[in-house]
Amino acid sequence: MHFNTFTFLSFLCSLASAGSAPNYPGLKRLWADDFEGEAGASPDHDSWNIITDIHVNNELQTYTTSNHNLQLSGGGTVQIVPRNQNGRWTSGRIESTKAFAPKENKITIFESVIRLGDSSQQEKQGLWPAFWLLGESIRYGTPWPNCGELDIMETINGQFTNYGTVHCGSFPGGACNEPIGRAQTLGVDNSDWHVYRLRVDRRTDSWENEKIEWEIDGDIYHTLRGSEIGDEGVWATLAQSPMFMILNVAVGGDWPGSPNGATADGYGSMLEAEYVAVYEA
């Protein structure tokens, strides 16, 4: 079934107040979490792994299970809140327990409605919130970036810029120019609610013509085709293999640099999501 973008756009005006994953005409909802629950509770452990034991990219934060860093709001959202305790940064990271492999002759859609805290740009130096996908093979020993990575919502230092990025293949260099990756950007006021989507379109007779599209509020701003990667095996890690979803707020690291004396912690620097959902057309 062909997915009609105009039908999708007709739903956008109601999403800010909806709170839960919508049912779109022509789309089958494969999975969703609406983050319902009591204020201060943890996300559903059947749906999410709460990560505490990962340190990458020279980041400064320690991920915790504390509801000071990760909690349901009580209003149908999840909040990931970085905290600074005398120079010791803590934050939250959750990874979906399930992984989803885009099917042949289908469109698979990964979607979330997200806003970031309303601290000023000057108060967000060193902060790095993200909604992204990793190839499930990394859970079984495949190293990064061979496992494949698709970044859907990613911004640094409070910039009004969203990065849609793919990481893949070998390191350094390779098909995705590692460690930089292949990226496009779109300007966005990231203190407002926005619909972030990634679509994997396999409705074609060859892997070269398959494509991945990045979309914000119905606007497609980045498209990557198999032919651009140029390697069938590498493309399979991005568009044909199981991937799991991640929400996190990192602090510091090689890309954004370290926070400074003006960097604010707390809710003004959080990532808040209304839902995460996976659809198929």
C-alpha positions in Angstrom: 0.0 0.0 0.0 1.3 3.4 -0.9 1.8 5.8 2.0 0.2 9.2 1.3 2.3 12.1 2.7 -0.7 14.5 2.4 -2.7 12.2 4.7 0.1 12.3 7.2 0.3 16.1 7.1 -3.4 16.3 7.9 -2.6 14.8 11.3 0.2 17.1 12.3 -1.9 19.9 13.7 -3.4 17.6 16.4 -0.2 15.9 17.5 0.9 18.4 20.1 -2.1 17.6 22.2 -2.5 14.0 21.3 0.2 12.6 23.5 -0.2 9.0 22.1 1.0 7.4 18.9 -1.6 8.1 16.2 -3.2 5.6 13.9 -2.5 6.8 10.3 -4.6 5.6 7.4 -2.6 3.2 5.3 -0.1 2.5 8.0 0.1 -0.6 10.3 1.4 0.3 13.7 3.9 -2.4 14.6 4.9 -1.1 18.1 4.5 2.0 20.2 5.1 3.3 23.7 3.0 6.3 24.9 4.9 6.7 28.2 1.8 6.5 30.3 2.3 6.0 34.0 2.7 7.8 37.3 5.0 10.8 37.6 8.5 9.7 38.6 8.1 6.1 37.5 10.6 4.4 35.2 9.7 3.6 31.5 8.2 0.2 30.9 11.0 -2.4 31.4 9.4 -4.7 28.9 9.8 -2.0 26.2 13.1 -0.4 27.3 16.5 -1.3 28.6 17.8 1.4 30.9 21.5 1.8 30.1 24.0 2.6 32.8 27.3 0.9 31.8 28.3 2.6 28.5 31.1 5.2 28.0 31.9 6.3 24.5 33.0 9.4 22.5 34.9 10.7 25.6 31.5 11.8 27.0 31.4 13.1 30.6 28.0 11.8 31.9 27.2 8.7 33.9 23.9 7.2 32.9 21.7 6.3 35.8 18.4 4.6 36.7 17.5 7.5 39.0 14.2 9.4 38.3 16.3 12.6 38.7 17.6 11.7 35.3 14.9 9.5 33.7 11.2 9.5 34.5 7.7 9.4 33.2 6.2 12.9 33.6 2.7 11.6 34.6 1.3 13.5 31.6 2.1 10.9 28.9 5.7 11.8 28.2 9.2 10.5 29.2 11.8 13.0 30.4 15.6 12.6 30.2 17.2 15.2 32.4 20.9 15.9 32.7 22.1 16.9 36.2 25.3 18.5 37.4 26.4 17.8 40.9 29.6 19.7 41.6 31.0 19.0 38.2 29.8 15.4 38.1 27.3 15.0 35.3 24.6 12.3 35.2 21.9 11.7 32.6 19.6 9.0 31.1 19.7 6.6 28.2 17.0 4.1 27.1 17.2 1.5 24.3 14.2 -0.4 23.0 14.2 -4.1 23.9 12.8 -5.0 20.5 14.5 -4.4 17.1 12.8 -4.0 13.8 14.0 -5.1 10.4 12.5 -3.3 7.4 10.7 -5.8 5.2 11.1 -6.2 1.4 8.5 -4.3 -0.6 7.4 -2.3 2.5 8.0 1.1 4.0 9.1 1.0 7.6 8.8 4.2 9.7 10.4 5.1 13.0 8.8 8.1 14.6 8.7 10.2 17.8 7.3 13.5 18.9 10.1 15.3 20.8 10.9 18.7 22.4 14.0 19.9 24.2 14.1 22.0 27.3 13.8 25.8 27.0 17.2 26.9 28.4 19.0 29.3 26.1 21.5 28.2 23.5 24.3 29.7 25.7 23.2 27.4 28.5 23.4 24.2 26.5 27.2 24.1 25.6 28.3 20.5 25.7 24.7 18.9 25.7 23.9 16.3 23.1 20.3 15.0 23.0 19.4 12.4 20.4 16.8 9.9 19.0 18.5 7.3 16.9 18.8 3.7 15.8 21.6 1.1 16.1 21.9 -2.2 14.3 20.9 -5.1 16.7 24.0 -7.0 15.7 26.0 -4.7 18.0 24.3 -6.6 20.9 26.0 -9.8 19.6 29.5 -8.5 19.1 29.5 -6.6 15.8 31.6 -3.5 16.3 30.6 0.0 15.5 30.1 1.3 12.8 29.8 -2.1 11.0 26.5 -2.7 12.8 25.0 0.4 11.2 23.6 3.6 12.8 20.8 6.0 11.7 20.5 9.2 13.7 17.0 10.7 13.4 17.0 13.6 15.9 20.4 14.9 17.0 21.6 18.4 18.0 24.5 19.8 20.0 25.2 22.9 22.1 21.6 24.2 21.8 22.0 24.9 18.1 18.8 25.3 16.1 20.1 22.6 13.8 19.0 19.0 13.5 21.4 16.4 12.1 20.2 13.4 10.1 23.2 11.1 9.9 24.1 7.6 8.9 27.2 5.7 10.1 28.2 2.4 8.5 30.9 0.2 7.1 34.6 0.4 8.1 36.5 2.8 10.4 38.1 5.1 9.5 36.7 6.2 6.1 34.6 3.6 4.3 31.3 4.1 2.7 30.1 6.5 5.4 33.2 8.6 5.7 33.8 7.6 9.4 33.9 8.9 12.0 32.0 11.9 10.5 29.3 9.9 8.8 27.0 11.0 6.0 24.7 13.9 7.2 22.3 16.5 6.2 20.9 19.2 8.5 17.7 21.2 8.9 17.1 24.3 10.9 14.6 23.7 13.7 13.4 25.5 16.8 14.1 22.6 19.1 12.3 24.0 22.2 9.0 23.3 20.4 7.3 19.9 19.8 8.3 18.3 16.4 7.5 15.1 14.7 10.8 13.3 13.8 10.6 10.5 11.3 12.9 8.1 9.5 11.5 6.1 6.6 13.1 3.0 5.1 11.6 2.4 1.6 12.2 -1.0 0.2 9.4 -0.9 -2.5 11.8 -1.6 -5.4 13.3 -4.4 -7.3 17.0 -3.7 -6.4 18.9 -2.7 -3.3 20.5 0.2 -5.2 17.1 1.9 -5.5 16.1 1.4 -1.9 16.1 4.6 0.1 16.2 6.0 3.6 14.5 9.4 4.2 14.7 11.8 7.1 11.7 14.0 7.9 10.7 16.7 10.4 7.1 17.8 10.6 6.4 16.2 7.2 9.4 17.9 5.4 11.9 15.4 3.9 15.3 17.0 4.1 17.7 14.1 3.6 17.5 11.1 1.3 20.1 8.3 1.0 19.9 5.5 -1.6 21.6 2.2 -1.8 23.5 3.2 -4.9 25.1 6.1 -3.0 26.5 3.6 -0.4 27.6 1.4 -3.3 28.1 -1.8 -1.3 25.2 -4.3 -0.9 26.4 -5.8 2.4 26.9 -2.4 4.0 23.5 -1.2 2.7 21.9 -4.3 4.3 23.1 -3.2 7.7 21.2 0.1 7.3 18.0 -0.8 5.4 17.4 -4.5 5.7 18.6 -5.6 9.2 17.0 -5.3 12.7 17.6 -2.0 14.5 16.6 -0.8 18.0 15.7 2.7 19.1 17.6 4.9 21.5 16.7 8.1 23.4 19.4 9.8 25.4 21.1 13.0 26.5 24.9 12.9 26.4 27.1 15.5 28.0 30.4 16.5 26.6 32.3 14.3 24.2 34.4 14.6 21.0 31.6 16.4 19.0 30.0 19.0 21.2 33.0 19.6 23.5 32.7 20.0 27.2 30.1 22.0 29.1 31.2 25.3 30.6 30.3 27.5 33.6 27.1 28.7 31.8 25.8 25.2 31.0 22.5 24.6 32.8 21.3 21.3 34.0 17.7 20.3 34.9 14.5 20.4 33.0 15.6 23.4 30.8 18.1 21.0 29.2 16.0 17.9 29.0 14.8 15.8 26.1 11.1 15.0 26.4 9.2 12.6 24.1 5.4 12.0 23.8 5.8 8.6 22.2 7.9 6.4 20.1 6.4 4.3 17.4 7.2 2.0 14.5 4.8 1.7 11.5 4.7 -0.2 8.2 3.1 0.5 4.9 
